[in-house]
């Protein structure tokens, strides 16, 4: 299978996911230059990567940069630029872009739209309903209806919320108390809140490279969204991840692509919104089979940081082919992966996720790298002359990735490397990949 290799690539974004993307793409044969906009000082330390201070939320500025740099491919990292129409502007300028247009990005920017597409495509999701501003009483009635059926309640903000717009309620009373806050001050003609039944089982992230028709899955991963050990505390953008999943082998992943990704792509084409980009299926592996929890239109964070080190084939040519709507027919349903494992531990600032503290000096990054860990910068700032040279500048500050022959070895490597890094109030979970299902629990 011969594919063209993009020589010059523009990666949009400046977080840990984009650091991992830039690191991976810059290290592939045939890729000569990776530009990251806006990037960060941490990302700029990656060999073969340079950063340009351009706002990724400005479609015109991004299109101008891509044209000036004569890039062969643009890879959009975060969801917000996609929702702002950056991919549309690049396509209009004749620049190949891996990422969906604004309307197709509604799969993530509107949970109500996602449910609508999934229902039309015959894709199983949790029982749910969407509510607009002013529909408080109707929403509360739906909560009582779900509770009467013996199910728990999940409240989700309809729009983008950086991974934190979800409340998994512990009781019906809690759901009834919090639901009105999602609707307060919101327009009466557009969804603001999606209420879902609460499902049980391990979660899985299956992310596929899509060209509008075909999909090929990256290695599966599992995110840990709660702030504290044992899945306690509030939801976050993600406190760690691991890959592979012993309870989801390649055959099961291929079945998931056929059951979830392919029907969604077909429904999007039917609506005149062909989807090109990373199609992320967040799944619950229930005792009754996989159920779709959400769709994202980009790679996950921190899943990307553990997935990309395991992809065993060149990624850049696949992304270019998908951007051109031309993944070969012989592309496998699941991309080959290395035999080893990767575990990523997120180090977060004091006060995350509510009010993360900024400006604390970080020590030990070089020591972690010296151990062989991958350290991806998400919320750091350079501090010339300071010990270690870095300071905190965000909620999730670093992702420390350990690799090994199996998950236990990879976890040990990640823990040892994370132990070397410190700042005042650093927070992390210490149970990432600790409790791992040993075998398949469900059949797709």
Secondary structure as UniProt FT lines:
FT   STRAND          8..13
FT   HELIX           16..26
FT   TURN            29..30
FT   STRAND          33..38
FT   TURN            41..42
FT   HELIX           43..45
FT   TURN            47..48
FT   STRAND          49..52
FT   TURN            56..57
FT   HELIX           59..68
FT   TURN            69..70
FT   STRAND          73..76
FT   HELIX           79..83
FT   TURN            84..85
FT   HELIX           86..92
FT   TURN            93..94
FT   STRAND          97..98
FT   TURN            102..105
FT   HELIX           106..109
FT   HELIX           111..121
FT   STRAND          128..132
FT   TURN            133..134
FT   HELIX           136..148
FT   TURN            149..150
FT   STRAND          152..157
FT   TURN            162..163
FT   STRAND          166..168
FT   HELIX           172..183
FT   TURN            184..185
FT   TURN            188..189
FT   STRAND          191..198
FT   STRAND          202..211
FT   STRAND          215..217
FT   STRAND          221..223
FT   STRAND          226..228
FT   HELIX           229..231
FT   STRAND          232..235
FT   STRAND          240..243
FT   TURN            246..247
FT   HELIX           250..256
FT   HELIX           257..261
FT   HELIX           262..270
FT   TURN            271..272
FT   STRAND          276..286
FT   TURN            287..288
FT   STRAND          289..296
FT   TURN            301..302
FT   HELIX           303..307
FT   HELIX           308..310
FT   HELIX           316..323
FT   TURN            324..325
FT   TURN            329..330
FT   STRAND          341..348
FT   TURN            350..354
FT   STRAND          361..363
FT   HELIX           365..370
FT   TURN            371..372
FT   STRAND          374..377
FT   STRAND          380..382
FT   TURN            384..385
FT   TURN            387..388
FT   STRAND          390..392
FT   STRAND          396..404
FT   HELIX           407..419
FT   TURN            424..425
FT   TURN            432..434
//
